[in-house]
Amino acid sequence: MGYRGWRGLMVRGGGDVILARTDLLVLDIDGVLLDCSSSYPRAISAAAQRFVADLGWRMDGTLLAAAETGQWKRAGGFNDDWALTCSALHFFMSKAAGAVAAARAAPPSQGDFLAEVARLGGGPGAVRALLGEPPPAWDPERITRLCCSYYAGDRCGAMFGFPAVAGAEGPGLCELERPLVAAARLLRWPGALGLYTGRDDGETAFALERLGLAGRLPPGRVVTSGSGMRKPDPAGLAALARAAGEPAQGLHVGDNVDDLETVRGYAAQPHGTRSATAFAFAGVLGGTLGDLAEEAFRSGGAEVIAPGAAQLVEVLLAIRRAG
């Protein structure tokens, strides 16, 4: 079943009817409410480069470009950006050592490898299944600290509980994040509102401040990775639905494959193990998947595809005004 244009959106089947019935709006943060194109991808790239530089590699190129992180997101299972960085380093370090250019050039190509990762279901588990154990120099704790440091900079202590590594002090890349939806418009939504994010509690607190939403959402309406639920685990949607009183129709708005898979996993659960709320998915373009987003959402059967969250919110508000 194809897509058709409707109010500036692309809808599939009864997507317009779903929007009219939506009374619980669950949004992702990164790439949906916040423009993170200059923060997380660049932190991933910088951490990967710094890690191999500290190992003494010859720095004859860029190991993982910020723009390439979307390819890893497209493979699925990499909603955690730090886990993505660890897996990317596992891949490159398993191909070659000692020089960035050699690790880039050695087969398989990143694209071919990620196609196999996607075929196995995505995520770090698929990477390990394909590559086996990482080389001894691979250090996920060090990699994670580098990621946090480049992302948070001087906020690292408050956000993650440890100071930034030497060379990453000063303003972090998080300072470049900008709201994509005005809080005033979002808070005009008369239905229930919730957030389901892969950020931890410290990162989420920063995002809510940046968005102007700190203290503005009811208790239980924000699910972070600190809750023990991480997309594509559908338990986060169920928790938000219950916190909102289990309205009939929910809409999860996301920008990557894991967001879509969260909704599909939720729908596949037996009725007795999930909330009474039905969920559909709206994919927004221009987020972490970049130019890969529309094709990914079409092939995944998203009920709605929107140019951005701001446009989607305006359509939802217009529907409610019209009664």
C-alpha positions in Angstrom: 0.0 0.0 0.0 1.5 3.3 -1.1 1.6 6.8 0.4 -0.4 9.8 -0.4 0.1 13.5 0.4 -2.2 14.8 3.1 -1.8 18.3 4.8 1.9 18.4 4.0 2.5 14.9 5.4 2.7 11.5 3.7 0.2 9.0 5.1 -0.3 5.3 4.4 -3.7 3.6 4.5 -5.7 5.1 7.3 -2.9 7.3 8.6 -5.1 10.4 8.5 -7.8 8.6 10.6 -5.1 7.6 13.1 -4.0 11.2 13.4 -7.5 12.3 14.0 -8.0 9.7 16.8 -4.6 10.2 18.5 -4.9 11.2 22.1 -1.4 10.2 23.4 1.6 11.7 21.7 4.9 10.0 22.5 8.0 11.8 21.1 11.7 10.9 20.8 14.0 13.7 21.7 17.1 13.5 19.4 16.3 14.5 15.8 12.7 15.0 16.7 12.5 17.7 19.4 16.2 18.7 19.3 18.5 19.2 16.4 21.4 17.0 17.4 23.1 16.8 14.0 26.1 18.8 15.3 26.4 17.0 18.7 26.1 13.2 18.9 27.5 12.4 15.4 30.5 14.6 15.9 31.0 13.2 19.4 31.0 9.7 18.0 33.5 10.7 15.3 35.8 12.6 17.7 35.8 9.8 20.3 36.6 7.1 17.7 39.4 9.3 16.3 40.9 10.1 19.7 40.7 6.4 20.8 42.9 5.1 18.0 45.2 8.2 18.2 45.8 7.3 21.8 46.8 3.8 20.7 49.4 5.3 18.5 47.8 4.8 15.1 48.9 6.9 12.1 46.2 9.5 11.6 46.1 9.6 7.8 42.4 10.3 7.5 39.1 10.2 9.4 38.2 6.8 10.8 34.5 7.4 11.2 33.0 10.5 9.7 30.1 12.1 11.6 27.9 11.8 8.5 28.5 8.0 8.4 26.8 7.4 11.8 23.5 7.4 10.0 24.5 4.2 8.2 24.9 2.5 11.6 21.5 3.8 12.8 19.9 2.5 9.6 21.2 -1.0 10.4 19.1 -0.9 13.6 19.9 -1.6 17.2 22.1 1.4 17.7 19.9 3.8 19.6 22.7 4.1 22.2 25.3 6.3 20.5 28.1 5.2 22.8 27.4 1.6 22.0 27.4 2.5 18.3 30.9 4.0 18.8 32.1 0.9 20.5 30.8 -1.3 17.7 32.3 0.9 15.0 35.7 0.7 16.7 35.3 -3.1 17.0 34.7 -3.2 13.3 37.6 -1.0 12.2 40.1 -2.5 14.7 39.2 -6.0 13.6 40.1 -5.1 10.0 43.4 -3.4 10.6 45.6 -1.7 13.2 48.2 1.0 13.2 46.8 3.4 10.6 43.4 5.0 10.0 43.7 4.7 6.2 44.4 0.9 6.4 41.4 0.3 8.6 39.2 2.2 6.2 40.5 0.5 3.1 40.6 -3.1 4.3 37.6 -5.3 3.3 34.7 -5.5 4.0 33.5 -2.0 3.3 31.5 -0.3 6.0 28.4 -0.5 3.8 28.7 -4.2 3.1 29.4 -4.9 6.7 26.3 -2.9 7.9 24.1 -4.7 5.4 25.1 -8.0 7.2 24.5 -6.4 10.6 21.0 -5.4 9.5 20.3 -8.9 8.2 21.2 -10.3 11.6 18.8 -7.9 13.4 21.2 -5.0 14.1 23.0 -3.8 17.2 26.2 -4.7 19.0 25.1 -8.4 19.3 25.1 -8.7 15.5 28.5 -7.0 15.3 29.9 -9.5 17.7 28.3 -12.4 16.0 30.0 -11.4 12.7 33.4 -10.4 14.1 33.8 -12.5 17.2 35.6 -11.1 20.2 37.2 -7.6 19.8 40.9 -7.2 19.9 42.6 -6.7 23.3 43.2 -3.0 22.8 39.4 -2.3 22.5 38.2 -0.7 25.7 34.5 0.1 25.9 34.8 2.0 29.2 37.5 4.3 27.7 35.5 4.7 24.5 32.3 5.7 26.5 34.3 8.2 28.6 35.6 9.8 25.4 32.1 10.0 23.9 30.7 11.6 27.1 33.6 14.0 27.3 33.3 15.3 23.7 29.5 15.6 24.0 29.3 17.3 27.4 32.6 19.1 27.8 32.6 21.1 31.0 29.1 19.7 31.8 30.5 16.2 31.9 30.7 16.1 35.7 27.1 17.2 36.2 25.8 15.1 33.3 27.7 11.9 33.7 29.5 12.1 37.1 33.1 12.4 36.0 35.3 15.2 34.5 35.9 15.4 30.8 39.1 13.8 29.6 42.1 16.0 28.8 41.6 17.7 25.5 37.8 17.7 25.7 37.4 20.5 28.3 35.4 23.6 27.5 32.0 23.9 25.8 30.8 20.5 24.8 29.1 19.6 21.5 25.8 19.5 23.4 25.8 23.3 23.4 25.1 23.2 19.7 21.8 21.4 20.1 18.7 23.5 19.2 15.0 23.0 19.6 13.0 21.9 16.6 9.6 22.4 18.1 8.6 25.4 20.3 7.7 24.3 23.8 4.7 26.6 23.7 3.3 24.8 20.7 4.0 21.4 22.0 2.3 22.2 25.4 -0.8 23.4 23.6 -1.5 19.7 22.6 -4.7 18.9 24.5 -4.1 15.2 24.6 -1.6 13.3 26.7 2.1 13.9 26.1 5.1 11.7 26.8 8.8 11.3 25.9 10.7 8.1 25.2 14.4 8.7 24.8 17.6 6.7 24.7 19.3 9.5 26.7 20.2 8.8 30.3 18.9 10.9 33.1 21.6 13.6 33.0 21.4 14.0 29.2 17.6 14.1 29.4 17.7 16.8 32.1 19.9 18.9 29.9 17.6 18.3 26.9 14.4 19.3 28.8 16.1 22.5 29.9 17.2 23.3 26.4 13.6 22.6 25.1 11.9 24.6 27.8 10.1 21.5 29.1 11.8 21.0 32.5 9.1 20.5 35.1 6.4 20.9 32.5 5.4 17.2 32.0 3.3 15.1 34.5 5.1 12.4 36.6 5.8 9.2 34.7 5.7 10.9 31.3 9.4 10.7 30.5 11.1 7.3 29.9 14.9 7.4 29.7 17.6 4.7 29.5 17.9 5.0 33.2 14.5 3.4 33.6 16.0 0.1 32.3 13.9 0.4 29.1 15.7 1.2 25.9 14.3 1.3 22.4 13.4 -0.9 20.6 12.0 -2.3 23.9 8.2 -1.6 23.6 7.9 -1.6 27.4 8.6 2.2 27.4 5.5 2.8 25.3 3.4 0.6 27.6 4.7 2.5 30.6 3.8 5.8 29.1 0.4 4.7 28.1 -0.4 3.5 31.6 0.9 6.7 33.1 -1.5 8.6 30.7 -4.5 6.4 31.7 -4.4 4.1 28.7 -6.1 6.3 26.0 -7.3 4.5 23.0 -4.8 5.7 20.3 -1.2 6.6 20.7 1.3 7.9 18.2 5.0 7.5 18.6 7.1 10.1 16.7 10.7 9.1 15.9 13.5 9.7 13.5 15.2 6.3 13.2 14.7 2.6 12.7 14.7 1.7 16.4 11.7 4.1 17.0 9.8 2.3 14.2 10.7 -1.1 15.6 9.6 -0.1 19.0 6.0 0.4 17.7 6.1 -2.8 15.7 7.3 -4.8 18.7 4.6 -3.3 20.8 1.9 -4.3 18.3 3.3 -7.8 18.2 2.9 -8.4 21.9 -0.1 -10.4 23.2 -2.9 -8.0 24.4 -2.5 -9.2 28.0 1.1 -8.1 28.2 0.8 -4.6 26.9 -1.5 -1.7 27.6 -4.9 -1.2 26.0 -3.5 1.7 24.0 -2.9 1.1 20.2 0.2 2.7 18.8 1.0 3.9 15.3 4.3 5.4 14.1 5.1 8.7 12.6 8.6 9.1 11.1 10.2 12.5 10.8 12.7 13.4 8.2 16.0 15.2 8.7 17.0 13.4 11.9 19.7 10.9 12.6 19.1 8.9 9.4 19.6 11.9 7.2 18.9 11.1 3.5 18.2 7.4 4.4 15.1 8.3 6.5 12.3 8.4 3.9 13.3 5.0 2.3 13.7 3.4 5.8 10.2 4.6 6.9 8.5 3.6 3.6 10.0 0.2 3.7 9.1 -0.2 7.3 5.5 0.7 6.7 5.3 3.9 8.9 1.7 5.1 9.1 2.8 8.7 8.7 5.9 10.4 7.4 6.4 14.1 8.2 9.0 16.7 7.1 9.6 17.4 10.8 7.9 17.2 14.3 6.9 20.9 14.1 4.8 20.3 11.0 3.3 17.2 12.5 2.3 19.0 15.7 0.7 21.8 13.7 -1.4 19.2 11.8 -2.5 17.5 15.1 -3.4 20.9 16.6 -5.4 21.9 13.5 -7.3 18.6 13.6 -8.2 19.2 17.3 -9.3 22.8 16.5 -11.5 21.6 13.8 -13.2 19.1 16.2 
